[in-house]
Amino acid sequence: MINRELIRNKVVQLTYAYYQNGNRNMDNAEKELLFSLSKAYDMYNMLLSLIVAITNEARRQNEIETARAEREGREVPSQKFCNNKFEIQLESNKMLLEFVESKKTTWKDEIDTVRKLLSHIEQSAIYKEYMANPEEEEYDVDRELWRKIYRTLIMDNTDLDSFFEEKSIYWNDDKDIVDTFVLKTIKRFDPKNGKNQELLPEYKDYEDKDFARKLFRATILNADQYQRYMSETSRNWDFSRLAYMDVVIMQIAIAEMATFPNIPINVTINEYVELAKAYSTPRSFGYINGMLDAIARYIIDTGKVIKAIRPATVNAETKDRDTDNEEEKTEEI
């Protein structure tokens, strides 16, 4: 699940924190980076288990309403939402159950958040349209219901974003990326797999974890060298007025250019320009785009890095794992 977009985000955050911390220890900082990435995987599992928690609360309320209706001789409420086939499969998922058991994580202590989301869902047109059909739905319809609910009511949910940020400093800015992986997971569920349906692994493979370590260490250990590159290529720029976060972002970008020969220069520049939009001043991304382009040409022309500046779309022989990440971003969710 942890991809390079998320890794770059975390390296920016942890590099900035490293320089703000007076007691700088490289080994401890690296452990902090990997721990921060693991917390993103925890969020992924928590958001999946939120679907289960919402349904369990719906069942509890349905039982209360059913008992009341029977006492009063009224029609009992529908259990259609409570018996959603996709949710039942998710609830029994081995990997999710193992996560909940290992982390001792539960939404029971956050019942107000769960109830608020359930109420929001029940008031939505998506829910009402689903419940208006009294017939039992096919699995695909039940799965699509939760995909629509998640995409419409759980993504871009400011209350839920605030909830996660308050729970852990490691969850700031993670949810937008993690949401895409939750949606991808819902879409991939297949009833034939039952409780053995695979969730996304923490890392797609070891290379991504190694990418995080190498990028972070290169950024810190070669800081002086990379900042010289900035200074030597900033004659036409007001380098002295550069925001500190801009320096950090460019330093990491240079580390990536110098350390990972298979990642096209243009991919690297584009990724860190986007990070500048998220983390720095409104005008920073244009400055960083120009600076990184100049730095890339400088380090290539002077032989410090052996790499061609080429378009981000590359052929199969030079295709880097970042191409997979671009597919993850653009895949229909």
C-alpha positions as CSV (number, residue, x, y, z in Angstrom):
1,M,0.0,0.0,0.0
2,I,2.8,2.4,0.9
3,N,3.8,3.9,-2.4
4,R,6.4,6.4,-3.5
5,E,4.0,9.4,-3.4
6,L,3.4,8.6,0.3
7,I,7.1,8.0,0.9
8,R,8.0,11.4,-0.6
9,N,5.4,13.1,1.6
10,K,6.8,11.5,4.7
11,V,10.5,12.2,3.8
12,V,9.6,15.9,3.4
13,Q,7.9,15.9,6.8
14,L,10.6,14.0,8.6
15,T,13.5,15.9,7.0
16,Y,11.9,19.2,8.0
17,A,11.4,17.8,11.5
18,Y,15.0,16.6,11.6
19,Y,16.4,20.0,11.1
20,Q,14.0,21.5,13.6
21,N,15.1,19.0,16.2
22,G,18.2,20.1,18.1
23,N,19.1,16.5,19.0
24,R,19.8,15.1,15.6
25,N,20.4,11.3,15.4
26,M,20.3,9.7,11.9
27,D,19.4,6.2,13.1
28,N,16.6,7.5,15.3
29,A,15.3,9.7,12.5
30,E,15.2,6.8,10.1
31,K,13.3,4.7,12.6
32,E,10.9,7.6,13.0
33,L,10.4,7.7,9.2
34,L,9.6,4.0,9.0
35,F,7.3,4.2,12.0
36,S,5.5,7.1,10.4
37,L,5.0,5.1,7.2
38,S,3.7,2.1,9.2
39,K,1.1,4.4,10.8
40,A,-0.2,5.2,7.3
41,Y,-0.9,1.5,6.9
42,D,-2.6,1.5,10.3
43,M,-4.9,4.2,9.0
44,Y,-5.7,2.1,5.9
45,N,-6.9,-0.8,8.1
46,M,-8.7,1.5,10.5
47,L,-10.7,3.0,7.6
48,L,-11.7,-0.5,6.4
49,S,-12.7,-1.4,9.9
50,L,-14.8,1.8,10.1
51,I,-17.1,0.2,7.5
52,V,-17.6,-2.7,9.8
53,A,-18.2,-0.4,12.8
54,I,-20.8,1.7,11.0
55,T,-22.7,-1.5,10.0
56,N,-22.5,-2.9,13.5
57,E,-24.0,0.3,14.9
58,A,-26.7,0.1,12.2
59,R,-27.5,-3.4,13.3
60,R,-27.8,-2.3,16.9
61,Q,-30.1,0.5,16.1
62,N,-32.1,-1.8,13.8
63,E,-32.6,-4.3,16.6
64,I,-33.9,-1.6,18.9
65,E,-36.3,-0.3,16.2
66,T,-37.5,-3.8,15.4
67,A,-38.3,-4.6,19.0
68,R,-40.2,-1.3,19.3
69,A,-42.1,-1.9,16.1
70,E,-43.1,-5.4,17.2
71,R,-44.4,-4.0,20.5
72,E,-46.4,-1.3,18.7
73,G,-47.7,-3.6,16.0
74,R,-45.9,-1.7,13.2
75,E,-43.9,-2.9,10.2
76,V,-40.4,-3.8,11.3
77,P,-37.5,-1.8,9.6
78,S,-35.6,-3.3,6.7
79,Q,-32.4,-5.1,7.5
80,K,-31.1,-4.7,4.0
81,F,-28.2,-2.4,4.9
82,C,-27.3,-4.5,7.9
83,N,-27.0,-7.6,5.6
84,N,-24.9,-6.0,2.9
85,K,-22.9,-8.9,1.4
86,F,-19.7,-6.9,0.8
87,E,-19.6,-5.7,4.4
88,I,-20.2,-9.2,5.7
89,Q,-17.3,-10.5,3.7
90,L,-15.1,-7.6,4.9
91,E,-16.1,-8.2,8.5
92,S,-14.9,-11.8,8.4
93,N,-11.7,-10.9,6.5
94,K,-8.7,-12.7,8.0
95,M,-6.1,-9.9,7.4
96,L,-8.4,-7.2,8.9
97,L,-9.2,-9.4,11.9
98,E,-5.5,-10.0,12.5
99,F,-4.8,-6.3,12.3
100,V,-7.6,-5.5,14.8
101,E,-6.3,-8.2,17.2
102,S,-2.6,-7.2,16.9
103,K,-3.2,-3.5,17.3
104,K,-6.0,-3.8,19.8
105,T,-7.7,-1.2,17.7
106,T,-11.4,-0.7,17.9
107,W,-14.0,2.0,17.1
108,K,-16.0,1.2,20.2
109,D,-14.4,4.1,22.0
110,E,-15.3,6.4,19.1
111,I,-19.0,5.6,19.0
112,D,-20.0,9.2,18.6
113,T,-17.9,9.5,15.4
114,V,-19.4,6.2,14.1
115,R,-23.0,7.3,14.9
116,K,-22.5,10.6,13.2
117,L,-21.3,8.9,10.0
118,L,-24.1,6.4,10.1
119,S,-26.7,9.3,10.4
120,H,-25.0,11.1,7.5
121,I,-25.2,7.9,5.4
122,E,-28.8,7.3,6.2
123,Q,-29.7,10.8,5.2
124,S,-27.9,10.5,1.8
125,A,-29.6,9.9,-1.5
126,I,-27.2,7.0,-2.1
127,Y,-28.6,5.2,0.9
128,K,-32.2,6.1,0.3
129,E,-32.0,4.9,-3.3
130,Y,-30.5,1.6,-2.2
131,M,-33.1,1.0,0.5
132,A,-36.0,1.9,-1.7
133,N,-35.6,-1.4,-3.5
134,P,-37.1,-4.1,-1.2
135,E,-35.4,-6.9,-3.1
136,E,-32.1,-8.5,-1.9
137,E,-29.3,-7.1,-4.0
138,E,-26.6,-8.9,-5.9
139,Y,-23.1,-8.8,-4.4
140,D,-21.9,-6.3,-7.0
141,V,-24.6,-3.8,-6.0
142,D,-23.8,-4.2,-2.3
143,R,-20.1,-3.6,-3.0
144,E,-20.8,-0.6,-5.2
145,L,-23.0,0.9,-2.5
146,W,-20.1,1.0,-0.1
147,R,-17.8,2.3,-2.8
148,K,-20.2,5.2,-3.4
149,I,-20.6,5.8,0.3
150,Y,-16.9,5.9,0.8
151,R,-16.2,8.1,-2.2
152,T,-19.0,10.6,-1.4
153,L,-19.3,10.7,2.4
154,I,-16.0,9.4,3.9
155,M,-13.5,10.9,1.5
156,D,-13.1,14.7,1.9
157,N,-14.9,14.5,5.2
158,T,-13.4,17.3,7.3
159,D,-14.7,15.9,10.6
160,L,-13.1,12.6,9.9
161,D,-9.9,14.3,8.7
162,S,-9.8,16.3,12.0
163,F,-10.5,13.1,14.0
164,F,-7.4,11.3,12.5
165,E,-5.2,14.4,12.9
166,E,-6.1,14.7,16.6
167,K,-5.5,11.0,17.2
168,S,-1.9,11.0,15.9
169,I,0.6,13.5,14.6
170,Y,1.7,10.9,12.1
171,W,-1.7,11.0,10.4
172,N,-1.5,14.7,9.2
173,D,-1.9,14.8,5.5
174,D,-2.1,11.0,5.0
175,K,-5.8,10.5,4.5
176,D,-6.1,11.8,0.9
177,I,-3.6,9.2,-0.2
178,V,-4.9,6.4,2.0
179,D,-8.4,7.0,0.8
180,T,-7.5,6.0,-2.7
181,F,-6.2,2.7,-1.5
182,V,-9.3,1.9,0.5
183,L,-11.4,2.6,-2.6
184,K,-9.1,0.3,-4.6
185,T,-9.5,-2.4,-2.0
186,I,-13.3,-2.2,-2.0
187,K,-13.3,-2.4,-5.8
188,R,-11.1,-5.5,-5.8
189,F,-13.2,-7.5,-3.3
190,D,-14.5,-10.8,-4.9
191,P,-17.1,-13.0,-3.1
192,K,-15.3,-16.1,-4.3
193,N,-12.4,-15.3,-2.0
194,G,-14.5,-15.2,1.1
195,K,-12.6,-14.4,4.3
196,N,-9.3,-15.0,2.5
197,Q,-9.6,-11.9,0.2
198,E,-6.2,-10.2,0.3
199,L,-6.0,-6.7,1.5
200,L,-3.1,-4.5,0.2
201,P,0.2,-5.4,1.8
202,E,2.0,-2.7,3.9
203,Y,4.7,-2.5,1.1
204,K,4.3,-3.6,-2.4
205,D,7.7,-5.1,-2.1
206,Y,11.0,-4.5,-0.3
207,E,12.3,-2.0,-2.9
208,D,9.8,0.7,-1.7
209,K,11.0,0.4,1.9
210,D,14.6,0.6,0.7
211,F,13.7,3.6,-1.4
212,A,12.5,5.4,1.7
213,R,15.6,4.7,3.7
214,K,18.0,5.6,0.8
215,L,16.2,8.8,-0.1
216,F,16.1,10.0,3.5
217,R,19.8,9.1,4.3
218,A,21.0,10.7,1.0
219,T,19.1,13.9,1.8
220,I,20.6,14.3,5.2
221,L,24.1,13.0,4.7
222,N,24.7,14.9,1.5
223,A,23.0,18.1,2.5
224,D,26.0,20.4,2.1
225,Q,26.7,19.1,-1.3
226,Y,23.1,19.5,-2.5
227,Q,22.8,23.0,-1.1
228,R,26.0,24.0,-3.0
229,Y,24.2,22.8,-6.2
230,M,21.4,25.1,-5.3
231,S,23.7,28.0,-4.6
232,E,25.7,27.5,-7.8
233,T,22.7,27.4,-10.0
234,S,20.7,30.2,-8.4
235,R,22.4,33.2,-9.8
236,N,19.2,34.3,-11.6
237,W,17.1,33.6,-8.5
238,D,16.8,35.3,-5.2
239,F,18.1,32.3,-3.3
240,S,18.5,34.2,0.0
241,R,14.8,34.8,0.2
242,L,13.9,31.1,-0.3
243,A,11.5,29.7,2.3
244,Y,13.2,27.0,4.4
245,M,10.7,24.4,3.4
246,D,11.6,25.1,-0.3
247,V,15.2,24.3,0.5
248,V,14.2,21.0,2.2
249,I,12.0,20.0,-0.8
250,M,14.7,20.8,-3.3
251,Q,17.3,19.0,-1.2
252,I,15.2,15.9,-1.3
253,A,14.6,16.2,-5.0
254,I,18.3,16.5,-5.7
255,A,18.9,13.4,-3.5
256,E,16.4,11.5,-5.6
257,M,18.0,12.6,-8.9
258,A,21.5,11.6,-7.6
259,T,20.6,8.3,-5.9
260,F,18.1,6.7,-8.2
261,P,19.3,6.5,-11.8
262,N,16.1,4.7,-13.0
263,I,13.7,7.5,-12.1
264,P,13.4,10.0,-14.9
265,I,14.4,13.6,-14.0
266,N,11.1,14.9,-15.2
267,V,9.2,12.5,-12.9
268,T,11.3,13.7,-9.9
269,I,10.8,17.4,-10.7
270,N,7.0,17.0,-11.2
271,E,6.7,15.1,-7.9
272,Y,8.4,17.7,-5.8
273,V,6.7,20.6,-7.5
274,E,3.4,19.0,-6.4
275,L,4.8,18.7,-2.9
276,A,5.8,22.4,-2.9
277,K,2.1,23.2,-3.7
278,A,1.1,21.3,-0.6
279,Y,3.7,22.3,1.9
280,S,5.2,25.6,1.0
281,T,4.1,29.1,-0.1
282,P,1.7,29.8,-3.0
283,R,4.5,31.0,-5.2
284,S,7.0,28.3,-4.3
285,F,6.1,25.7,-6.8
286,G,7.0,27.9,-9.8
287,Y,10.4,28.9,-8.2
288,I,11.1,25.2,-7.4
289,N,10.2,24.1,-10.9
290,G,12.7,26.5,-12.4
291,M,15.4,25.8,-9.9
292,L,15.2,22.0,-10.1
293,D,15.3,22.2,-13.9
294,A,18.4,24.4,-13.7
295,I,20.0,22.1,-11.1
296,A,19.2,19.0,-13.1
297,R,20.9,20.4,-16.2
298,Y,23.9,21.6,-14.1
299,I,24.6,18.2,-12.4
300,I,24.2,16.3,-15.6
301,D,26.3,18.7,-17.7
302,T,29.1,18.6,-15.0
303,G,29.0,14.8,-14.9
304,K,27.9,14.7,-11.2
305,V,24.9,12.6,-12.3
306,I,24.7,10.4,-15.3
307,K,21.1,10.6,-16.4
308,A,19.2,12.0,-19.4
309,I,16.5,14.6,-19.1
310,R,13.6,12.9,-20.8
311,P,9.8,13.0,-20.7
312,A,8.1,11.4,-17.7
313,T,6.6,8.7,-20.0
314,V,9.4,6.1,-20.6
315,N,9.7,2.9,-22.5
316,A,9.4,-0.6,-20.8
317,E,13.2,-1.0,-20.5
318,T,13.6,2.2,-18.4
319,K,10.2,2.0,-16.7
320,D,10.6,2.7,-12.9
321,R,8.3,1.7,-10.1
322,D,7.1,5.3,-10.1
323,T,5.2,4.5,-13.2
324,D,3.2,2.0,-11.2
325,N,2.5,4.7,-8.7
326,E,1.2,7.0,-11.4
327,E,-1.2,4.2,-12.4
328,E,-2.3,3.9,-8.8
329,K,-3.1,7.6,-8.8
330,T,-5.1,7.6,-12.1
331,E,-6.8,4.2,-11.7
332,E,-10.6,4.7,-11.6
333,I,-11.8,4.7,-8.0
